[in-house]
Amino acid sequence: MKKQIKNANSSFWFSVSGTVIIVVFAVSCFISSANAAARQGSKFGGVQIGTITYSFRSMPDQSLPGMLNYAVQSGLSSVELMGGAVEQYAGIPQVKDPQVIRKWRSSVSMDKFKAIRKMFKTKGVKIDILKLGDSGWSDEEIDYAFNVCKSLGARGITMEISEDAAKRMVPFTEKHKLFVIFHNHGQPGNPNFSFDKVLAYGPRLMLNFDAGHYFGATGLNPCLLIERLHNRIASIHIKDKTGPKASNPNKNQPFGHGDTPVIEMLQLVQKNKWPITCDIELEYAVPEGSDAVKEVTKCLEYCRNALVPVK
């Protein structure tokens, strides 16, 4: 008598005679392992590690699904998502006319963005922060940026830090009940710059604190600022740089080869159980024979080793 058996982990049917033969495919084991890794995610020792998708800028597929796949391949379960790929996926007109762009942003349906959220969720990746919007945009475009943010399930939008941007964005943070999360480059190297002045404009203004740029510009230990302003820091850009007085000053380095106290920062967040996302930003040159996915994976492993004791 012949029986048809369908393997639970495959789409193939087999005809067998007599004793039922159970065939275990290697691919089934691979899928099970991948699913287990996806469930575990990239939260180590209580600290969520993610990346800004800018890290994958050198990869061949710059589409939104491409960015998602690179994040998954790197082992990440959280991203700060660059808005360019999001808008392209949603069908933004490929023109340079700002009036056409403004009209599209002011009228586009949120359905496509809700589909993006579902696409990322299906792959086990949380869209934590959205890099979209500018203080120079029209009111309608800023509302659009916040509506996209809501549709994606993100905490807020991020943009470059300034007092002018803070003044402009405060009414929108109150209207939409979301954060504007300000990112810094080398501004802290200016003695007249102050994070506190920016944050004082409104309670929903937060920091996307780039610890690498901060250290590279000032030479100061970023842990001191993190400890003081931790309740106003939504995320930290993790990178390793040399300081301003190094022989090769303010240069990006592979994790563990610069002077930025990366491990100290991660363990500070862990020790205090602060809800601060730590996002890898790959800015050092990708070595020959490697690629951005492999390097982000190395950075992720470096962070994991700092947060999870070796047994």
Helices and strands as residue ranges (DSSP letters): E 2-6, E 13-17, H 26-40, E 43-44, E 47-52, G 53-56, H 64-74, E 78-82, H 83-90, H 98-107, H 111-122, E 126-131, H 139-152, E 156-160, H 163-176, E 179-183, G 187-189, H 195-199, E 205-210, H 211-218, H 222-229, G 230-232, E 233-238, E 240-241, E 252-253, H 262-272, E 277-280, H 292-307
